[in-house]
Amino acid sequence: MPRTSHREDAVAASTTRRGFLRAASAAAFATVTLPLPRWTAAAVDRLPKAVRIGVLTDLHHDVMHDGLARMEGFAASMSEQDPDAVIQLGDFAYPKADNRPVIDLFNRIHDRSLHVIGNHDLDAGHTREQCLDVWGMPSRYYDTNVAELNLVVLDGNDKGSPSHRGGYASYVGPEQTAWLKDRIATLDGPIVVVSHQPLAGPGAVDNAAELQQILAAASDKVILAINGHSHIDDVILLAGIPFVHVNSASYYWVGGKHKHASYAADVHEQHPWVSHTCPYRDPLFTTLTVDPEAREIRLEGCRSDWVGPSPADLGVTSGRGLEHGREITPAIREHRFNLPDR
């Protein structure tokens, strides 16, 4: 159960609520297991050995008061795990001098420290060009090879969507889509498609159906799609391809309607947007492993607790078919995608 005094008071208020939270916690931390088709196994079998990549997303250093401490937790874990690369999936830290400590720490974790541009990374007048320069990215979208595993990284912030309904751009435009088709056709070996905005499920880009068709047509190569942005733990299986939503390192957003205090008054005074969130006590992150010998693709589980009231305590409704204690949770469940035997 959560360990903060705020949370303990809320739980103690209701025996019914206490029982609900126990059930929710069990659901949140259960392993998610799904079988994958033989053509996925054939793609994974091209790898000479297991590949491991540390994954963190939605740190939101410019919202949270403790972003650097959360990054330090990720760095310490990766030092122990010794992955082949690390990647952050966007909404990371504004590309500015004041944020150098957290940016440089991430880049020091590994000589293959990779970046994805999120929509909030372009807030406050910041640009893609600044992300490339300050973070150290090769391009706003790119592909790279990690121990024979191909990562195809997209930028979901293109403008020009025919179905744009206001707010942040959430679209992979025609130029980038053509590039995606070419890279998938050209690359040899298993491919993981990486984005900030989802390509399937809650919060998906405007042209998600188009992109899903592109990936489905190459499901003999594309073994996984992975994203941040949604601040949930979820997986959608389409055409044999898992589309994985990786939970935020920091919080679930509840907005001004549910504004509340989770920390001391001085924290909220200096970081006012924190009051619009339900923070996680500890940083959440995972390690993606693609293992031909173990016959699986795996994301490691990571648990925390809410700081202060949870979204369920506040009466938050997602409007997206998400469940408290499952997708909305201070956790990343362990995900195991099983490959058929050779």
Secondary structure, 3 states (H helix, E strand, C coil): CCCCHHHHHHHHCCHHHHHHHHHHHHHHHCCEEEECCHHHHHHHCCCCCCEEEEEECCCCCCCCCCHHHHHHHHHHHHHHHCCCEEEECCCCCCCCHHHHHHHHHHHHHCCCEEECCCHHHHCCCCCHHHHHHHHHCCCCCEEEEECCEEEEECCCECCCCCCCCCCCCCECCHHHHHHHHHHHHHCCCCEEEEECCCCCCCCCCCCHHHHHHHHHHCCCCEEEEEECCCCCCEEEEECCEEEEECCCCCEEECCHHHCCCCCCHHHHHHCHHHHHEEEECCCCCEEEEEECCCCEEEECCEECCECCCCCCCCCCCCCCCCCECCCECCEECCEEEECCCC
